[in-house]
Amino acid sequence: MHKASDSPVDPRLPPIEPATLTPHGHCRIVLTGIAGSPGVAYGPVYLHAGADVWVDNRPVPSDAVESEIARFLTALAAVVEEKRELKRRAEREIGTAQGQIFESHIMLLEDADAIAQTVECVRTSRKNVAYCYFVTLQRVIDTIIGTGSYEYLRDRVVDIEDVRAAVLMKLRGAEPQGLDKLEEVSVVVAHSLTPSDTARMEASKVVGFVTDRGGPTSHASILARSMGIPAVVGCQGASVTISPGEKAVVNGFSGEVYVEPDEVLREQIKQWKQQLEQRARRLLEISRLPSQTRDGRRIRLELNIELDSEIQRTAELASDGVGLFRTEFLFLSSDEWPTEEEQYAVYRHLAEAFGGRPVTIRTMDIGGDKLCRKLHVTPEMNPFLGWRAIRISLAQPELFGVQLRAILRASAHGNVQMMFPMISSVEELDQALMILGKAKEALRRNGTPFNDSMPVGVMIETPAAVMIGDALAKKAAFFSIGTNDLIQYALAVDRDNQRVAKLFDMFHPAVLRLIHAAVKAGHLARIPVEVCGEMAHTPLGALLLVGLGVDALSMAPGSIPEIRRIIRAITFAQVKEVARAALDSVSGEEVRRNLERAAADFGLDIGVES
C-alpha cells in the first residue's frame, strides 16, 4: 500500500488561458501564428525591415571590371570582421552556442566557390557585383528548396539570406538596421529575425517578438525561450498588417497577436498578467516538493538541454537531472568536426554541474542533409526517412568513436548515462555497442579513467523499435521514448508541414498503444522507461504518461514546475484507469475529452494545451 504524500500546497492555480480573455471585437485585428515562446507581452510595435535589400542589374564597363571585383572583396572582408564582432558579442551576452552560429556565417563569406562564381559572373557577363553575388547565393537557396527539404533546412536559408544582405548593404555603403538602437520598450515585428538581428538586439528594450516566418525551432523561437521573451512565429502577413507604433499584445501561449486592443482587452490582459505572476509564485513553492503522486508513486522530472550555455543555469533548478542532452550543436556550429577535447570539455562541464544527479547524453542525432558539406553528400529528398542519427554514426565509426571516447571520459566526473538515437534493429544496437567497446579499450590502453559500467540506453522513436522492444531491452540499460519522432513515423505526418500538421496527434490511440507496448517491454526486462518528447511537458500528456507507467519525464526547464504540480495532484491508481480507457478509445479527440474530465475530477485547472 502506498503512503499518501503530504500536499501542503493547493495544486489548483489560475489557468494559463483565462476564460475572460475576449480579443475578438476588442482589438483592430487578431492574427494567428505559432506559439514560439510562452508568456504575454504588450507594447508599441517596432517594425524591423530585416534582410531584404534592393539589388539593381546594371552593366559594368570593361575598364571597371577589376575595380568592381576589388570592391566586392573589400566588402567581404569588412563583413567578416563585423561577423567576428557579432560572434564575440553573442558569446558574451547570450551563450557560446549562439555565438557559434556566426562561425558558419564566416565560412559562407569565405566560401571559395561562391567567391569564384561571383567573380566569374562579373568578368563574363559584365554585370555589377551586387547582382552577381545575389544570383550566386540565390542558386544555393533554390537548390535547398528544390530538394524538398526546406522545412528541415529553414535556418540554413536564413543564414544565407543574412550573409547576402550584409554584403549587399556593405556594397551600397548602408548600415544595417539594428535592434540595438530602440528608443523605447517595444514589441518587435519582422518578416524574419536573423542571427545578426538578434545578436544586435538590446534585450532590455524588447518585450516580445512576432515574425512572419519561422517555427518552434527557428532562431527567433530559440532565442526568445532562452531570454524568457514571449514570441509568436509563423504569423503570416504580420509585418505588412501591423503598422509601426501600433500597440500589440503577444500571446505566446496561444500563438495569437492582438493589434490595437481597446480598454476592455487591455484590462483583461493586465489581470491575466497578474494571474500569471501569482501562478509563477505558487509554482515556485511547489518546485521545492517531491514529484510524487498522492498515493506515493515517484516520477523523476528531468531536463532537456541542447546548449552548453544552458548548463550552469539549469543545474541550479529543482530537477532530478538531465534526461536528454542534445549534442547536435557541437556538430552544426561550424564546418569543422568537433575534436574529442572540445566535446569532452562540454560533457565534463555537464557532469560536474549536476553533481550526483544523472545526466543522459544522446549521441549525434542529425539528418545527413544538415551535414552534407562535411560528408560530401547531396541533400536528400526525405531526410526524416534517410541517412540520419545512428545511421550516420555507424557509417562513420572513426568520428563516432571520437564522440564515444569524449562521453566515456566525462563519465569519470559525474553520473553520466548515454543513449543511441533512432535505433530500429538489434543489429544497429550491437554495432553501436561494439564501437563503444573499442572506445573503452582505447581509453584503457592510455590509462584514461572512465566509468566502465556507465548505463547505455536506447531511444524508442520508431514503430520498429517498439515491436522488437523485448529484444532491445535485453541489451539496454534503459529506454527513452522520443514521442516527437514516434508520432511522426507512426502516423506518417510531418509536423512541420502546415498542410498536415493538424494530423499530428499525441493522443491518437495508435500512438498510445505503441507507448504502452514500449513501457511493458522495458518493465518486463526490469529497466526504467522515460519519455523525452514534447508530450512529456504538456499537462494532459504528462497525466496520461504517468498512467501508462512511465518512470520519468524529461522536458524543457520551464515546464517542470507545472508538471510537478500535476503529478502531486493525481493518484497513480486513478490515472492507470484513465490510461486503460485511453488505450481502448477509437480517436484522439475521445482520449482528450476523457483526460480533461479526469483533470477536472482531480481539481486541476490546466488551461489550454500548448
C-alpha positions as CSV (number, residue, x, y, z in Angstrom):
1,M,0.0,0.0,0.0
2,H,1.4,3.4,-1.0
3,K,1.6,6.0,1.6
4,A,-0.3,9.2,0.6
5,S,2.1,12.1,0.2
6,D,1.7,15.4,2.2
7,S,0.4,18.1,-0.1
8,P,0.6,21.4,1.7
9,V,0.4,23.4,-1.5
10,D,-3.0,23.5,-3.2
11,P,-2.5,22.2,-6.8
12,R,-5.2,24.4,-8.2
13,L,-3.8,27.5,-9.8
14,P,-5.0,30.3,-12.1
15,P,-5.2,28.9,-15.6
16,I,-2.7,29.7,-18.3
17,E,-5.5,30.9,-20.6
18,P,-8.1,33.0,-18.7
19,A,-11.7,32.4,-19.5
20,T,-12.3,36.1,-19.5
21,L,-10.0,36.9,-22.4
22,T,-12.1,38.0,-25.4
23,P,-9.9,39.6,-28.1
24,H,-12.4,39.4,-30.9
25,G,-14.4,42.6,-31.1
26,H,-12.0,44.3,-28.7
27,C,-9.0,45.0,-31.0
28,R,-8.4,46.0,-34.6
29,I,-7.4,42.5,-35.7
30,V,-6.5,39.1,-34.3
31,L,-3.5,37.5,-36.1
32,T,-2.8,33.8,-35.6
33,G,0.6,32.1,-35.9
34,I,2.7,29.5,-33.9
35,A,3.5,29.8,-30.2
36,G,7.3,30.3,-30.2
37,S,7.9,31.2,-26.6
38,P,5.4,31.2,-23.7
39,G,4.3,34.4,-22.0
40,V,2.3,37.5,-22.7
41,A,3.6,40.9,-23.7
42,Y,2.1,44.3,-24.5
43,G,3.8,47.3,-26.1
44,P,4.2,49.6,-29.1
45,V,5.3,47.9,-32.3
46,Y,8.8,48.4,-33.8
47,L,8.7,47.2,-37.4
48,H,12.0,45.7,-38.3
49,A,12.7,45.8,-42.1
50,G,15.0,42.8,-42.0
51,A,17.4,41.4,-44.6
52,D,15.5,42.2,-47.8
53,V,17.5,44.7,-49.9
54,W,17.1,46.1,-53.4
55,V,19.5,44.9,-56.0
56,D,19.9,46.6,-59.3
57,N,21.1,44.9,-62.5
58,R,23.4,47.2,-64.5
59,P,26.3,46.8,-66.9
60,V,29.9,47.4,-65.8
61,P,32.3,49.0,-68.3
62,S,35.2,46.7,-69.3
63,D,37.8,49.0,-67.7
64,A,35.9,49.0,-64.4
65,V,35.6,45.2,-64.0
66,E,38.7,44.7,-61.8
67,S,37.8,47.6,-59.6
68,E,34.3,46.2,-59.2
69,I,35.8,42.9,-58.1
70,A,38.1,44.6,-55.7
71,R,35.2,46.5,-54.2
72,F,33.5,43.1,-53.7
73,L,36.5,41.6,-51.9
74,T,36.8,44.6,-49.7
75,A,33.1,44.4,-48.7
76,L,33.5,40.7,-47.9
77,A,36.5,41.3,-45.7
78,A,34.6,44.1,-43.8
79,V,31.5,41.9,-43.3
80,V,33.8,39.1,-42.0
81,E,35.1,41.4,-39.3
82,E,31.6,42.5,-38.4
83,K,30.5,38.9,-38.0
84,R,33.5,38.2,-35.8
85,E,32.5,41.1,-33.6
86,L,28.9,39.8,-33.5
87,K,30.2,36.3,-32.5
88,R,32.1,37.8,-29.6
89,R,29.1,39.8,-28.5
90,A,26.7,36.8,-28.8
91,E,29.1,34.6,-26.8
92,R,29.4,37.3,-24.1
93,E,25.7,38.1,-23.8
94,I,23.7,35.0,-25.0
95,G,25.9,32.0,-24.9
96,T,28.7,30.0,-26.7
97,A,26.3,28.1,-29.0
98,Q,24.6,31.2,-30.3
99,G,27.9,32.8,-30.9
100,Q,29.0,29.7,-33.0
101,I,26.2,30.5,-35.5
102,F,28.4,33.3,-36.8
103,E,31.2,30.8,-37.5
104,S,29.0,29.3,-40.2
105,H,28.4,32.9,-41.5
106,I,32.1,33.5,-41.7
107,M,32.5,30.2,-43.6
108,L,29.8,31.3,-46.0
109,L,31.5,34.6,-46.6
110,E,34.9,32.9,-47.2
111,D,33.4,30.1,-49.4
112,A,35.8,29.8,-52.3
113,D,33.2,28.5,-54.7
114,A,30.8,31.4,-54.0
115,I,33.5,34.0,-54.4
116,A,34.8,32.4,-57.6
117,Q,31.3,32.2,-59.2
118,T,30.6,35.8,-58.3
119,V,33.9,37.0,-59.8
120,E,33.4,34.9,-62.9
121,C,29.9,36.3,-63.3
122,V,31.3,39.9,-63.2
123,R,34.0,39.1,-65.7
124,T,31.9,37.2,-68.2
125,S,28.5,38.9,-68.0
126,R,29.9,42.4,-67.2
127,K,27.2,42.8,-64.6
128,N,27.6,44.7,-61.3
129,V,29.0,42.6,-58.5
130,A,25.9,43.1,-56.2
131,Y,23.7,41.5,-58.8
132,C,26.2,38.6,-59.4
133,Y,26.6,37.9,-55.7
134,F,22.8,37.9,-55.3
135,V,22.3,35.5,-58.1
136,T,25.1,33.2,-56.9
137,L,23.6,32.7,-53.4
138,Q,20.1,32.5,-54.8
139,R,21.1,29.4,-56.7
140,V,22.2,27.9,-53.4
141,I,18.9,28.8,-51.8
142,D,16.9,27.4,-54.8
143,T,18.9,24.2,-54.6
144,I,17.9,23.7,-51.0
145,I,14.2,24.5,-51.7
146,G,14.3,22.2,-54.7
147,T,15.4,19.2,-52.6
148,G,12.0,19.2,-50.9
149,S,13.9,19.7,-47.5
150,Y,13.2,23.4,-47.0
151,E,11.4,22.8,-43.7
152,Y,14.4,20.9,-42.4
153,L,16.9,23.4,-43.7
154,R,15.0,26.6,-43.0
155,D,17.7,28.0,-40.7
156,R,20.4,27.4,-43.3
157,V,18.4,29.5,-45.8
158,V,18.0,32.3,-43.2
159,D,21.8,32.2,-42.6
160,I,22.5,32.6,-46.4
161,E,20.0,35.5,-46.6
162,D,21.6,37.1,-43.6
163,V,25.1,36.9,-45.1
164,R,23.9,38.1,-48.5
165,A,22.0,41.1,-47.1
166,A,25.1,42.1,-45.1
167,V,27.4,42.1,-48.1
168,L,24.9,43.9,-50.4
169,M,24.3,46.6,-47.8
170,K,28.1,47.0,-47.4
171,L,28.4,47.4,-51.2
172,R,25.8,50.1,-51.1
173,G,27.5,51.8,-48.2
174,A,24.5,51.4,-46.0
175,E,24.5,50.5,-42.3
176,P,22.3,47.6,-41.1
177,Q,19.1,48.4,-39.4
178,G,19.9,47.2,-35.9
179,L,17.8,46.4,-32.9
180,D,20.4,48.0,-30.7
181,K,19.0,51.5,-31.1
182,L,15.4,51.0,-29.9
183,E,14.3,54.2,-28.2
184,E,11.5,52.6,-26.1
185,V,10.4,49.2,-24.9
186,S,8.8,47.5,-27.9
187,V,7.2,44.5,-29.5
188,V,9.5,43.7,-32.5
189,V,7.5,42.7,-35.6
190,A,9.5,41.4,-38.6
191,H,9.3,39.2,-41.7
192,S,12.1,37.2,-40.1
193,L,14.8,37.7,-37.5
194,T,18.2,36.6,-38.5
195,P,21.0,35.7,-36.0
196,S,22.6,39.1,-36.8
197,D,19.4,40.8,-35.9
198,T,19.1,39.0,-32.5
199,A,22.8,39.4,-31.7
200,R,22.5,43.2,-32.1
201,M,19.3,43.4,-30.0
202,E,19.2,45.4,-26.8
203,A,17.3,42.8,-24.9
204,S,16.0,45.2,-22.2
205,K,14.0,47.1,-24.8
206,V,12.3,44.0,-26.4
207,V,9.3,42.6,-24.6
208,G,8.1,40.3,-27.4
209,F,8.7,39.0,-31.0
210,V,6.3,38.5,-33.9
211,T,7.6,37.1,-37.2
212,D,6.0,36.2,-40.5
213,R,8.3,33.2,-40.9
214,G,9.7,30.6,-38.6
215,G,8.7,27.7,-36.4
216,P,9.2,26.4,-32.9
217,T,12.9,25.6,-33.7
218,S,13.7,28.8,-35.6
219,H,16.4,31.1,-34.4
220,A,13.8,33.6,-33.2
221,S,12.0,31.0,-31.1
222,I,15.1,29.5,-29.5
223,L,16.4,33.0,-28.6
224,A,13.0,34.1,-27.2
225,R,12.8,31.0,-25.0
226,S,16.4,31.4,-23.8
227,M,15.7,35.0,-22.8
228,G,12.2,34.4,-21.5
229,I,10.6,36.7,-24.1
230,P,7.1,35.8,-25.4
231,A,7.1,35.2,-29.1
232,V,4.7,34.3,-31.9
233,V,6.3,33.0,-35.1
234,G,5.0,31.8,-38.5
235,C,2.4,34.6,-38.3
236,Q,2.0,35.2,-42.0
237,G,1.4,38.8,-43.1
238,A,2.1,40.3,-39.6
239,S,4.8,42.6,-40.9
240,V,2.6,44.1,-43.6
241,T,-0.6,44.1,-41.4
242,I,0.8,45.8,-38.3
243,S,2.0,49.4,-38.6
244,P,4.9,50.9,-36.7
245,G,3.8,52.5,-33.4
246,E,0.6,50.5,-33.1
247,K,0.1,48.7,-29.8
248,A,0.1,44.9,-29.8
249,V,-0.4,42.1,-27.4
250,V,1.8,38.9,-28.0
251,N,0.1,35.8,-26.6
252,G,3.0,33.3,-26.6
253,F,0.7,30.6,-25.2
254,S,-1.9,30.5,-28.0
255,G,0.2,31.9,-30.8
256,E,-2.1,34.9,-31.3
257,V,-1.4,38.7,-31.7
258,Y,-4.0,41.3,-30.8
259,V,-3.4,44.6,-32.6
260,E,-4.6,47.9,-31.1
261,P,-6.5,46.4,-28.1
262,D,-9.2,48.6,-26.6
263,E,-9.5,49.4,-22.9
264,V,-11.6,46.3,-22.2
265,L,-9.0,43.9,-23.6
266,R,-6.1,45.8,-22.0
267,E,-7.7,45.4,-18.6
268,Q,-8.2,41.7,-19.3
269,I,-4.5,41.4,-20.2
270,K,-3.5,43.3,-17.1
271,Q,-5.5,41.0,-14.9
272,W,-4.2,37.9,-16.8
273,K,-0.6,39.0,-16.2
274,Q,-1.3,39.4,-12.5
275,Q,-2.7,35.8,-12.5
276,L,0.4,34.5,-14.3
277,E,2.7,36.2,-11.7
278,Q,0.6,34.6,-8.9
279,R,0.9,31.3,-10.7
280,A,4.6,31.6,-11.0
281,R,5.0,32.3,-7.3
282,R,2.8,29.3,-6.4
283,L,4.7,27.0,-8.8
284,L,8.0,28.1,-7.2
285,E,6.6,26.9,-3.8
286,I,5.7,23.5,-5.4
287,S,9.1,23.2,-7.0
288,R,10.6,22.5,-3.6
289,L,8.4,19.5,-3.0
290,P,8.9,15.9,-4.3
291,S,7.5,14.9,-7.6
292,Q,5.2,12.1,-6.5
293,T,1.6,11.2,-6.7
294,R,-0.8,11.5,-3.8
295,D,-0.6,7.7,-3.3
296,G,3.2,7.8,-3.3
297,R,4.5,6.9,-6.8
298,R,7.7,8.8,-7.5
299,I,8.1,10.2,-11.0
300,R,11.5,11.6,-11.9
301,L,11.4,15.0,-13.6
302,E,14.4,15.7,-15.7
303,L,15.6,18.3,-18.2
304,N,16.0,18.5,-21.9
305,I,19.1,20.7,-22.7
306,E,20.7,21.5,-26.0
307,L,23.2,24.3,-25.5
308,D,26.4,24.5,-23.5
309,S,25.3,27.9,-22.3
310,E,22.2,26.4,-20.6
311,I,24.1,24.0,-18.3
312,Q,25.0,26.3,-15.4
313,R,21.6,28.0,-15.2
314,T,19.6,24.7,-15.5
315,A,21.8,22.9,-12.9
316,E,20.5,25.3,-10.3
317,L,16.9,24.3,-10.9
318,A,15.0,21.8,-8.9
319,S,15.1,18.7,-11.1
320,D,16.2,15.1,-11.0
321,G,18.9,15.6,-13.6
322,V,19.1,15.7,-17.4
323,G,17.0,13.2,-19.3
324,L,18.3,14.5,-22.7
325,F,21.4,16.4,-23.5
326,R,21.4,17.0,-27.3
327,T,24.9,17.1,-28.8
328,E,23.9,18.4,-32.2
329,F,25.0,22.0,-31.6
330,L,28.6,20.8,-31.4
331,F,28.4,19.4,-34.9
332,L,26.3,22.2,-36.5
333,S,28.0,25.2,-35.1
334,S,30.9,25.2,-37.6
335,D,32.0,23.5,-40.8
336,E,34.7,21.5,-38.8
337,W,34.1,18.4,-36.8
338,P,34.4,19.0,-33.1
339,T,37.5,17.4,-31.6
340,E,37.5,14.9,-28.8
341,E,38.8,17.6,-26.4
342,E,36.1,20.1,-27.4
343,Q,33.4,17.5,-26.8
344,Y,34.9,16.3,-23.6
345,A,35.1,19.8,-22.2
346,V,31.3,20.3,-22.7
347,Y,30.3,16.8,-21.4
348,R,32.5,17.2,-18.4
349,H,31.0,20.6,-17.7
350,L,27.6,19.0,-17.8
351,A,28.5,16.1,-15.5
352,E,30.2,18.3,-12.9
353,A,27.5,21.0,-12.9
354,F,24.8,18.4,-12.0
355,G,26.9,16.7,-9.3
356,G,25.4,13.3,-8.4
357,R,22.3,13.7,-10.5
358,P,22.1,11.6,-13.6
359,V,22.8,13.3,-17.0
360,T,21.9,11.4,-20.2
361,I,23.9,12.4,-23.2
362,R,22.4,11.4,-26.6
363,T,24.9,10.7,-29.4
364,M,24.7,12.8,-32.5
365,D,21.1,12.9,-33.9
366,I,21.3,14.9,-37.2
367,G,20.0,14.3,-40.7
368,G,22.5,13.8,-43.5
369,D,21.3,16.9,-45.3
370,K,22.5,19.1,-42.4
371,L,26.0,17.6,-42.7
372,C,26.2,17.5,-46.5
373,R,29.1,19.9,-46.7
374,K,31.2,17.9,-44.1
375,L,30.2,14.5,-45.5
376,H,30.4,15.5,-49.2
377,V,26.9,14.2,-49.9
378,T,23.9,15.8,-51.7
379,P,20.8,16.7,-49.7
380,E,18.1,14.1,-49.5
381,M,14.5,14.3,-50.7
382,N,13.2,13.0,-47.4
383,P,15.8,13.4,-44.6
384,F,13.4,12.1,-41.9
385,L,13.5,8.7,-43.6
386,G,17.0,8.8,-44.8
387,W,20.6,8.9,-43.6
388,R,20.4,10.3,-40.1
389,A,21.2,9.8,-36.4
390,I,22.7,6.4,-35.6
391,R,22.9,5.5,-39.3
392,I,25.4,8.3,-39.9
393,S,27.3,7.4,-36.7
394,L,27.7,3.7,-37.7
395,A,28.8,4.7,-41.2
396,Q,31.5,7.0,-39.7
397,P,33.0,4.8,-37.0
398,E,36.1,6.9,-36.5
399,L,34.0,10.1,-35.9
400,F,31.6,8.1,-33.8
401,G,34.5,6.8,-31.7
402,V,35.6,10.3,-31.0
403,Q,32.3,11.2,-29.5
404,L,32.1,8.0,-27.5
405,R,35.5,8.5,-26.0
406,A,34.6,12.0,-25.0
407,I,31.4,10.8,-23.3
408,L,33.3,8.0,-21.6
409,R,36.0,10.3,-20.3
410,A,33.2,12.7,-18.9
411,S,31.7,9.7,-17.0
412,A,34.6,9.9,-14.6
413,H,33.4,13.3,-13.4
414,G,29.7,12.6,-12.6
415,N,26.7,10.4,-13.0
416,V,26.8,10.1,-16.8
417,Q,24.5,8.0,-18.9
418,M,24.5,7.7,-22.7
419,M,21.8,6.7,-25.3
420,F,21.7,6.0,-29.0
421,P,19.1,7.7,-31.2
422,M,16.9,6.2,-33.9
423,I,17.7,2.5,-33.2
424,S,15.4,0.4,-35.4
425,S,17.1,-3.1,-35.2
426,V,19.1,-5.2,-32.9
427,E,21.9,-5.3,-35.4
428,E,22.3,-1.5,-35.1
429,L,22.5,-1.7,-31.4
430,D,25.0,-4.5,-31.5
431,Q,27.2,-2.5,-33.9
432,A,27.0,0.6,-31.7
433,L,27.9,-1.3,-28.6
434,M,30.8,-2.9,-30.5
435,I,32.2,0.5,-31.4
436,L,31.7,1.6,-27.8
437,G,33.7,-1.4,-26.7
438,K,36.6,-0.4,-28.9
439,A,36.4,3.2,-27.5
440,K,36.7,1.7,-24.0
441,E,39.6,-0.4,-24.9
442,A,41.4,2.6,-26.4
443,L,41.0,4.6,-23.2
444,R,42.2,1.6,-21.1
445,R,45.4,1.3,-23.2
446,N,46.1,5.0,-22.5
447,G,45.2,4.7,-18.8
448,T,42.4,7.2,-19.1
449,P,39.8,7.0,-16.3
450,F,36.1,6.4,-17.2
451,N,33.1,4.6,-15.7
452,D,33.2,1.1,-17.2
453,S,29.6,0.4,-16.0
454,M,28.2,3.6,-17.5
455,P,24.5,2.9,-18.3
456,V,23.8,2.8,-22.0
457,G,20.2,3.2,-23.2
458,V,18.2,3.2,-26.4
459,M,15.8,5.8,-27.8
460,I,12.5,4.3,-28.9
461,E,11.4,6.5,-31.8
462,T,10.1,4.2,-34.5
463,P,7.3,1.6,-34.5
464,A,10.0,-1.0,-35.4
465,A,11.9,-0.3,-32.2
466,V,8.6,-0.8,-30.2
467,M,7.9,-4.1,-32.0
468,I,11.3,-5.5,-31.0
469,G,11.4,-3.8,-27.7
470,D,11.8,-7.1,-25.8
471,A,15.0,-7.9,-27.7
472,L,16.4,-4.3,-27.3
473,A,15.6,-4.4,-23.6
474,K,17.9,-7.3,-23.1
475,K,20.8,-5.2,-24.3
476,A,19.9,-1.7,-23.0
477,A,20.1,-0.2,-19.5
478,F,17.0,2.0,-20.1
479,F,14.5,3.1,-22.7
480,S,13.9,6.8,-23.6
481,I,10.8,7.2,-25.7
482,G,11.1,10.1,-28.2
483,T,7.4,10.9,-28.8
484,N,8.0,13.6,-31.4
485,D,9.5,11.1,-33.9
486,L,7.4,8.2,-32.8
487,I,4.2,10.1,-33.6
488,Q,5.6,11.3,-36.9
489,Y,6.6,7.8,-38.0
490,A,3.5,6.1,-36.6
491,L,1.0,8.5,-38.3
492,A,3.1,9.3,-41.4
493,V,2.8,13.0,-40.6
494,D,5.4,15.8,-40.9
495,R,4.6,18.1,-38.1
496,D,6.5,21.0,-39.8
497,N,4.2,20.7,-42.8
498,Q,1.3,23.1,-42.2
499,R,-0.9,21.2,-44.6
500,V,-0.9,18.0,-42.4
501,A,0.3,19.3,-39.1
502,K,-3.2,19.1,-37.6
503,L,-3.0,15.3,-38.1
504,F,0.0,15.2,-35.7
505,D,-1.9,13.9,-32.6
506,M,-0.1,12.8,-29.5
507,F,-3.4,11.2,-28.2
508,H,-4.0,9.1,-31.3
509,P,-4.8,5.6,-30.0
510,A,-2.1,4.0,-32.2
511,V,0.5,6.2,-30.6
512,L,-0.7,5.4,-27.1
513,R,-0.6,1.7,-27.8
514,L,2.9,2.0,-29.0
515,I,4.0,3.8,-25.9
516,H,2.2,1.3,-23.7
517,A,4.0,-1.6,-25.5
518,A,7.4,0.1,-25.1
519,V,6.8,0.6,-21.3
520,K,5.7,-3.0,-21.0
521,A,8.7,-4.4,-22.8
522,G,11.1,-2.2,-20.6
523,H,9.5,-3.2,-17.3
524,L,9.4,-6.9,-18.2
525,A,13.2,-6.6,-18.6
526,R,13.3,-4.6,-15.3
527,I,14.7,-1.5,-17.0
528,P,13.3,2.1,-16.5
529,V,11.4,3.8,-19.2
530,E,11.2,7.6,-19.6
531,V,9.7,10.0,-22.2
532,C,11.7,12.9,-23.5
533,G,9.4,14.3,-26.3
534,E,7.0,17.2,-26.2
535,M,4.2,15.0,-24.9
536,A,6.0,14.9,-21.5
537,H,5.7,18.7,-20.9
538,T,2.0,19.1,-21.7
539,P,-0.3,18.7,-18.6
540,L,-2.7,16.2,-20.2
541,G,0.2,14.3,-21.8
542,A,2.1,14.0,-18.6
543,L,-1.1,12.8,-16.7
544,L,-1.6,10.1,-19.3
545,L,2.1,9.0,-19.4
546,V,2.1,8.5,-15.6
547,G,-1.0,6.3,-16.0
548,L,0.8,4.3,-18.8
549,G,3.5,3.5,-16.2
550,V,6.4,5.8,-17.4
551,D,9.1,6.2,-14.7
552,A,10.5,9.6,-15.7
553,L,9.5,12.6,-17.8
554,S,12.1,14.9,-19.4
555,M,11.2,18.3,-20.6
556,A,12.2,21.9,-21.2
557,P,13.3,23.6,-17.9
558,G,10.3,26.0,-17.8
559,S,7.8,23.1,-17.8
560,I,9.0,21.2,-14.7
561,P,7.1,23.3,-12.1
562,E,3.8,22.9,-13.9
563,I,4.2,19.1,-14.4
564,R,5.3,18.7,-10.8
565,R,2.0,20.3,-9.8
566,I,0.1,17.9,-12.0
567,I,1.8,14.8,-10.6
568,R,1.3,15.9,-6.9
569,A,-2.5,16.4,-7.6
570,I,-3.2,12.9,-9.0
571,T,-3.2,9.3,-7.8
572,F,-1.4,6.6,-9.7
573,A,-4.3,4.2,-9.1
574,Q,-6.8,6.5,-10.8
575,V,-4.6,7.6,-13.7
576,K,-3.9,4.0,-14.5
577,E,-7.7,3.6,-15.0
578,V,-7.7,6.7,-17.2
579,A,-4.9,5.2,-19.3
580,R,-6.7,1.9,-19.7
581,A,-9.7,3.7,-21.1
582,A,-7.5,5.7,-23.4
583,L,-6.0,2.5,-24.8
584,D,-9.5,1.3,-25.7
585,S,-10.5,4.6,-27.3
586,V,-11.1,5.0,-31.0
587,S,-9.9,8.6,-31.6
588,G,-7.5,11.2,-30.2
589,E,-10.4,13.5,-29.5
590,E,-12.1,10.9,-27.3
591,V,-8.9,10.5,-25.4
592,R,-8.5,14.3,-25.0
593,R,-12.1,14.7,-23.7
594,N,-11.6,11.9,-21.1
595,L,-8.3,13.4,-19.9
596,E,-9.9,16.8,-19.5
597,R,-12.7,15.2,-17.4
598,A,-10.1,13.4,-15.3
599,A,-8.1,16.5,-14.7
600,A,-11.3,18.3,-13.6
601,D,-12.0,15.4,-11.2
602,F,-8.6,15.9,-9.7
603,G,-9.4,19.6,-9.2
604,L,-6.8,20.6,-11.8
605,D,-7.4,23.7,-13.9
606,I,-4.9,23.2,-16.6
607,G,-6.0,25.8,-19.2
608,V,-5.4,25.3,-22.9
609,E,-2.9,22.6,-24.1
610,S,0.2,24.1,-25.8
